[in-house]
Amino acid sequence: MLLQLIPAHPEPTIHFTFDFSDLPQNLNTPSSWSSQLAHLMVEDLEVPNTVHSFDKAAGITSLLEEVAFDVERSEVRCRFVDGATEEWGFFRFGGNEADIGAESGFEAGQKEGRKLLAALDGIVRNVRTSTQEAERLIMEKEKERQNILGLERSKSTTVKGNGKMKHKKQRSVFMQFVSSIGCVTSS
């Protein structure tokens, strides 16, 4: 299942793949899963792509292909393996009003929608922070590498074949002064 977080502001879409791997060969398939698979075959029904479809805890993730949290549109979109899609807003109330107590369904939906937006915003901030940290580390490593290369180059140009230091000729102060006046007058 692919989880997508589509932020409202100019941030890149965050993708996260959520998938259960197949059971190792040395483990037996649970008997309830095997019996459900046998029933599907007897009834000549389509067999699911993954054995985790038979697990109550993980079954829904194998039925969903994609879940997108679109902050700009304030909605959740789910696409199932059969191609069906479902959409609903962050602020829509879908529970039983009796379970909430004195709150109206609208107020509860608004409250839960704000909680969801806050959680999604926190995810975007965390991803941005970790991305900046990773980029900073890459830049530091690159600077370190450049410094090491610079030191090696300077050592190779100043050392002669027999190991003696080579003295570089420097321009005299007078010649630097003359060249700088020449640059000013030519401009």
Residue frames as qw, qx, qy, qz and C-alpha x, y, z in Angstrom:
[[0.000, 0.892, 0.451, 0.000, 0.00, 0.00, 0.00],
 [0.408, 0.296, -0.003, 0.864, 1.27, 3.44, -0.89],
 [0.222, -0.803, -0.423, 0.357, 0.65, 6.25, 1.59],
 [0.370, 0.445, 0.166, 0.798, 0.82, 9.77, 0.16],
 [0.205, -0.740, -0.366, 0.525, 0.79, 13.07, 1.99],
 [0.357, 0.550, 0.333, 0.677, 0.10, 15.95, -0.37],
 [0.269, -0.456, -0.357, 0.770, 0.87, 19.20, 1.53],
 [0.227, 0.885, 0.399, -0.084, -1.01, 22.44, 0.86],
 [0.054, -0.913, 0.246, 0.321, 2.08, 24.65, 0.69],
 [0.646, 0.653, -0.383, -0.095, 4.89, 24.26, -1.82],
 [0.450, -0.484, 0.748, -0.064, 6.37, 21.15, -0.29],
 [0.377, 0.235, -0.813, -0.376, 7.00, 17.94, -2.21],
 [0.860, -0.203, -0.170, -0.436, 4.57, 15.06, -1.86],
 [0.271, -0.478, 0.801, -0.237, 5.65, 12.57, 0.78],
 [0.822, 0.106, -0.453, -0.329, 5.46, 8.90, -0.25],
 [0.327, -0.419, 0.791, -0.303, 5.66, 5.95, 2.10],
 [0.665, 0.072, -0.662, -0.338, 5.25, 2.32, 1.10],
 [0.532, -0.305, 0.610, -0.502, 3.58, 0.13, 3.68],
 [0.788, 0.221, -0.481, -0.315, 3.83, -3.54, 2.82],
 [0.747, -0.410, 0.497, -0.163, 4.07, -6.86, 4.58],
 [0.245, 0.492, -0.795, -0.256, 6.62, -9.30, 3.24],
 [0.846, -0.028, -0.444, -0.295, 5.77, -12.92, 2.59],
 [0.788, -0.534, 0.281, -0.125, 6.29, -15.45, 5.32],
 [0.019, -0.610, 0.779, 0.143, 9.70, -17.15, 5.34],
 [0.685, 0.172, -0.634, -0.314, 9.81, -20.61, 3.76],
 [0.315, 0.093, -0.874, 0.359, 10.66, -22.25, 7.11],
 [0.303, 0.104, 0.543, -0.776, 7.36, -21.04, 8.68],
 [0.108, 0.385, 0.897, 0.188, 4.08, -22.79, 8.06],
 [0.232, -0.336, -0.266, -0.873, 1.11, -20.78, 6.84],
 [0.342, -0.035, 0.623, -0.703, -1.44, -20.42, 9.66],
 [0.167, 0.243, 0.952, 0.087, -4.18, -23.05, 9.40],
 [0.274, 0.698, 0.479, -0.457, -6.98, -20.46, 9.30],
 [0.189, 0.656, -0.352, -0.640, -5.32, -18.78, 6.31],
 [0.031, -0.168, 0.920, 0.354, -4.94, -22.13, 4.56],
 [0.226, 0.440, 0.856, -0.146, -8.58, -23.02, 5.13],
 [0.275, 0.749, 0.182, -0.575, -9.76, -19.64, 3.82],
 [0.114, 0.521, -0.626, -0.569, -7.60, -20.10, 0.74],
 [0.127, 0.079, 0.976, 0.155, -9.05, -23.58, 0.22],
 [0.288, 0.614, 0.630, -0.379, -12.61, -22.18, 0.48],
 [0.244, 0.711, -0.173, -0.637, -11.82, -19.57, -2.16],
 [0.053, 0.328, -0.833, -0.441, -10.48, -22.24, -4.50],
 [0.207, 0.295, 0.930, -0.075, -13.49, -24.53, -3.95],
 [0.279, 0.742, 0.443, -0.419, -15.87, -21.66, -4.71],
 [0.586, 0.395, 0.392, 0.589, -13.76, -20.76, -7.76],
 [0.070, -0.985, -0.140, 0.076, -13.23, -17.22, -6.47],
 [0.463, 0.745, -0.281, 0.389, -10.26, -14.98, -7.15],
 [0.789, -0.351, -0.261, 0.431, -7.31, -15.69, -4.88],
 [0.130, -0.984, 0.046, 0.115, -5.72, -12.59, -3.28],
 [0.545, 0.716, -0.357, 0.250, -2.24, -11.45, -4.30],
 [0.135, 0.488, -0.689, 0.518, -0.83, -11.77, -0.81],
 [0.531, -0.273, -0.795, 0.103, -1.44, -14.27, 1.96],
 [0.128, -0.114, -0.482, 0.859, -1.72, -11.37, 4.43],
 [0.396, -0.229, -0.324, -0.828, -5.19, -10.69, 3.02],
 [0.667, -0.344, -0.644, -0.147, -6.40, -13.43, 5.35],
 [0.419, -0.154, -0.555, 0.702, -4.99, -11.76, 8.46],
 [0.152, -0.845, -0.512, -0.012, -7.52, -9.67, 10.40],
 [0.376, -0.748, -0.024, 0.546, -4.87, -7.21, 11.56],
 [0.237, -0.426, 0.472, 0.735, -3.13, -6.72, 8.20],
 [0.444, 0.428, 0.761, 0.202, -5.89, -7.58, 5.74],
 [0.230, 0.905, 0.278, -0.226, -7.03, -4.04, 5.01],
 [0.138, -0.745, 0.422, 0.499, -3.53, -2.99, 3.93],
 [0.337, -0.076, 0.830, 0.437, -3.53, -5.71, 1.31],
 [0.322, 0.662, 0.676, 0.039, -6.92, -4.54, -0.01],
 [0.087, 0.954, 0.056, -0.280, -5.78, -0.94, -0.42],
 [0.749, 0.383, 0.100, 0.532, -3.40, 0.11, -3.16],
 [0.307, 0.310, -0.090, 0.895, -3.11, 3.75, -2.21],
 [0.272, -0.810, -0.479, 0.204, -4.21, 6.16, 0.51],
 [0.355, 0.391, 0.043, 0.848, -3.69, 9.87, -0.19],
 [0.251, -0.733, -0.431, 0.463, -4.04, 12.61, 2.43],
 [0.326, 0.522, 0.274, 0.739, -4.59, 15.76, 0.36],
 [0.264, -0.463, -0.424, 0.732, -4.19, 18.71, 2.73],
 [0.035, 0.081, -0.237, -0.967, -4.99, 21.34, 0.10],
 [0.462, -0.244, -0.561, -0.642, -8.36, 19.73, -0.67],
 [0.393, -0.279, 0.598, -0.640, -8.81, 18.55, 2.95],
 [0.899, 0.069, -0.030, -0.430, -9.72, 15.03, 1.91],
 [0.448, -0.343, 0.823, 0.065, -8.63, 11.43, 2.09],
 [0.744, 0.388, -0.303, -0.451, -8.70, 9.28, -1.05],
 [0.571, -0.278, 0.772, -0.020, -8.44, 5.51, -0.96],
 [0.646, 0.409, -0.466, -0.446, -7.93, 3.33, -4.04],
 [0.806, -0.207, 0.522, -0.189, -8.58, -0.38, -3.62],
 [0.336, -0.280, 0.810, 0.391, -6.99, -3.26, -5.54],
 [0.425, 0.475, 0.762, 0.116, -10.20, -3.75, -7.56],
 [0.238, 0.335, 0.348, 0.843, -9.99, -0.14, -8.82],
 [0.266, -0.814, -0.488, -0.169, -12.75, 1.26, -6.60],
 [0.292, 0.264, -0.291, 0.872, -12.09, 4.59, -4.91],
 [0.363, -0.768, -0.521, 0.084, -13.50, 6.24, -1.82],
 [0.268, 0.372, -0.143, 0.877, -13.10, 9.89, -0.82],
 [0.387, -0.795, -0.468, -0.004, -14.13, 11.83, 2.25],
 [0.102, 0.818, -0.152, 0.546, -13.27, 15.16, 3.83],
 [0.372, 0.172, -0.658, 0.632, -11.14, 15.67, 6.90],
 [0.201, -0.088, 0.401, -0.889, -13.96, 17.49, 8.65],
 [0.660, -0.157, -0.455, -0.577, -16.77, 15.08, 7.84],
 [0.454, -0.303, 0.683, -0.486, -18.25, 13.30, 10.81],
 [0.618, 0.128, -0.675, -0.382, -18.79, 9.60, 10.20],
 [0.164, 0.057, -0.903, 0.393, -19.21, 8.15, 13.69],
 [0.366, -0.586, -0.712, -0.128, -22.15, 7.50, 15.95],
 [0.096, -0.654, 0.089, -0.745, -23.31, 10.68, 17.69],
 [0.777, -0.573, -0.128, -0.226, -24.34, 8.72, 20.80],
 [0.865, -0.081, -0.198, 0.455, -20.71, 7.68, 21.31],
 [0.363, 0.449, -0.116, 0.808, -19.55, 11.28, 21.44],
 [0.244, -0.448, -0.591, 0.625, -21.81, 12.50, 24.21],
 [0.094, 0.792, 0.350, -0.491, -22.89, 16.13, 24.23],
 [0.102, -0.445, 0.445, 0.770, -20.89, 17.16, 21.16],
 [0.717, 0.544, 0.142, -0.411, -22.77, 17.48, 17.90],
 [0.865, 0.203, 0.352, 0.295, -21.58, 15.53, 14.90],
 [0.425, 0.844, 0.005, 0.329, -20.45, 18.73, 13.20],
 [0.281, -0.877, 0.354, -0.163, -18.40, 19.89, 16.20],
 [0.816, -0.316, 0.467, 0.126, -16.82, 16.46, 16.58],
 [0.783, 0.476, 0.251, 0.313, -15.95, 16.38, 12.87],
 [0.193, 0.926, -0.145, 0.292, -14.34, 19.82, 13.08],
 [0.527, -0.731, 0.426, -0.080, -12.35, 18.83, 16.15],
 [0.858, -0.082, 0.465, 0.202, -11.12, 15.56, 14.64],
 [0.641, 0.695, 0.145, 0.291, -10.35, 17.28, 11.33],
 [0.025, -0.932, 0.294, -0.209, -8.17, 19.87, 13.09],
 [0.705, -0.503, 0.498, 0.043, -6.36, 17.06, 14.94],
 [0.851, 0.273, 0.366, 0.259, -5.69, 15.29, 11.64],
 [0.411, 0.863, -0.027, 0.294, -4.41, 18.50, 10.00],
 [0.325, -0.849, 0.401, -0.118, -2.12, 19.14, 12.97],
 [0.819, -0.244, 0.501, 0.136, -0.74, 15.58, 12.78],
 [0.753, 0.519, 0.267, 0.305, -0.17, 15.84, 9.01],
 [0.149, 0.944, -0.167, 0.240, 1.53, 19.23, 9.44],
 [0.577, -0.671, 0.465, 0.001, 3.79, 17.65, 12.07],
 [0.867, 0.097, 0.420, 0.250, 4.76, 14.93, 9.60],
 [0.532, 0.780, 0.082, 0.319, 5.61, 17.54, 6.94],
 [0.174, -0.917, 0.317, -0.168, 7.75, 19.48, 9.45],
 [0.756, -0.426, 0.489, 0.091, 9.58, 16.31, 10.55],
 [0.817, 0.353, 0.333, 0.311, 10.30, 15.28, 6.96],
 [0.300, 0.908, -0.058, 0.287, 11.50, 18.81, 6.11],
 [0.408, -0.816, 0.401, -0.082, 13.79, 18.85, 9.18],
 [0.818, -0.212, 0.502, 0.188, 15.27, 15.43, 8.46],
 [0.702, 0.602, 0.226, 0.305, 15.77, 16.35, 4.79],
 [0.086, 0.947, -0.204, 0.233, 17.59, 19.55, 5.74],
 [0.613, -0.630, 0.477, 0.010, 19.75, 17.61, 8.20],
 [0.860, 0.120, 0.428, 0.252, 20.61, 15.02, 5.55],
 [0.515, 0.792, 0.077, 0.319, 21.47, 17.76, 3.04],
 [0.218, -0.914, 0.316, -0.135, 23.62, 19.53, 5.66],
 [0.762, -0.387, 0.501, 0.136, 25.55, 16.30, 6.32],
 [0.785, 0.431, 0.320, 0.309, 26.09, 15.77, 2.60],
 [0.249, 0.925, -0.079, 0.275, 27.39, 19.35, 2.23],
 [0.471, -0.778, 0.415, -0.031, 29.75, 18.88, 5.20],
 [0.841, -0.087, 0.478, 0.237, 31.13, 15.67, 3.71],
 [0.631, 0.674, 0.203, 0.325, 31.58, 17.37, 0.35],
 [0.022, -0.954, 0.229, -0.191, 33.44, 20.31, 1.96],
 [0.675, -0.556, 0.480, 0.072, 35.63, 17.89, 3.88],
 [0.834, 0.233, 0.407, 0.290, 36.38, 15.99, 0.68],
 [0.415, 0.857, 0.044, 0.304, 37.19, 19.25, -1.12],
 [0.313, -0.882, 0.344, -0.082, 39.49, 20.30, 1.73],
 [0.794, -0.281, 0.503, 0.194, 41.33, 16.99, 1.58],
 [0.723, 0.508, 0.314, 0.346, 41.68, 17.27, -2.21],
 [0.138, 0.963, -0.078, 0.220, 42.88, 20.88, -1.84],
 [0.523, -0.730, 0.437, 0.052, 45.53, 19.87, 0.69],
 [0.827, 0.007, 0.486, 0.283, 46.72, 17.03, -1.53],
 [0.558, 0.742, 0.195, 0.317, 46.93, 19.37, -4.55],
 [0.075, -0.960, 0.229, -0.142, 48.87, 22.01, -2.63],
 [0.687, -0.507, 0.499, 0.149, 51.29, 19.38, -1.34],
 [0.803, 0.254, 0.438, 0.314, 51.84, 17.97, -4.83],
 [0.419, 0.848, 0.087, 0.312, 52.58, 21.41, -6.35],
 [0.205, -0.918, 0.305, -0.147, 54.99, 22.56, -3.64],
 [0.716, -0.427, 0.538, 0.126, 57.02, 19.37, -3.32],
 [0.424, 0.631, -0.560, -0.328, 59.62, 18.57, -5.97],
 [0.880, 0.153, -0.435, -0.111, 60.66, 15.11, -6.99],
 [0.546, 0.212, -0.653, 0.479, 63.47, 14.93, -4.41],
 [0.486, -0.599, -0.602, 0.207, 61.25, 16.21, -1.61],
 [0.288, -0.166, -0.163, 0.929, 62.61, 19.78, -1.40],
 [0.167, 0.772, 0.487, -0.373, 60.14, 22.63, -1.13],
 [0.412, 0.417, 0.388, 0.711, 59.81, 24.76, -4.24],
 [0.084, -0.514, -0.256, 0.814, 59.74, 28.51, -3.77],
 [0.355, 0.708, 0.562, 0.238, 57.09, 30.23, -5.84],
 [0.263, 0.131, 0.075, 0.953, 57.86, 33.61, -7.36],
 [0.013, -0.755, -0.577, 0.312, 55.66, 36.39, -6.08],
 [0.285, 0.745, 0.234, 0.556, 54.85, 39.64, -7.72],
 [0.331, -0.028, -0.344, 0.878, 56.43, 42.64, -6.14],
 [0.020, 0.670, 0.534, -0.516, 54.25, 45.19, -4.40],
 [0.056, 0.499, -0.245, -0.829, 55.16, 47.70, -7.08],
 [0.108, 0.005, -0.819, -0.564, 53.98, 45.38, -9.90],
 [0.052, -0.525, -0.840, 0.127, 50.70, 44.68, -8.09],
 [0.016, 0.659, 0.244, -0.712, 50.20, 48.44, -7.71],
 [0.081, 0.341, -0.512, -0.784, 50.87, 49.02, -11.43],
 [0.095, -0.205, -0.908, -0.353, 48.48, 46.24, -12.52],
 [0.025, -0.619, -0.707, 0.340, 45.69, 47.53, -10.26],
 [0.080, 0.604, -0.022, -0.792, 46.09, 51.08, -11.69],
 [0.079, 0.148, -0.738, -0.654, 45.98, 49.59, -15.19],
 [0.044, -0.421, -0.904, -0.057, 42.68, 47.84, -14.35],
 [0.008, 0.686, 0.448, -0.574, 41.17, 51.06, -13.03],
 [0.079, 0.538, -0.264, -0.797, 42.18, 53.16, -16.02],
 [0.059, 0.020, -0.847, -0.527, 41.00, 50.58, -18.56],
 [0.060, 0.482, 0.849, -0.208, 37.49, 50.46, -17.04]]
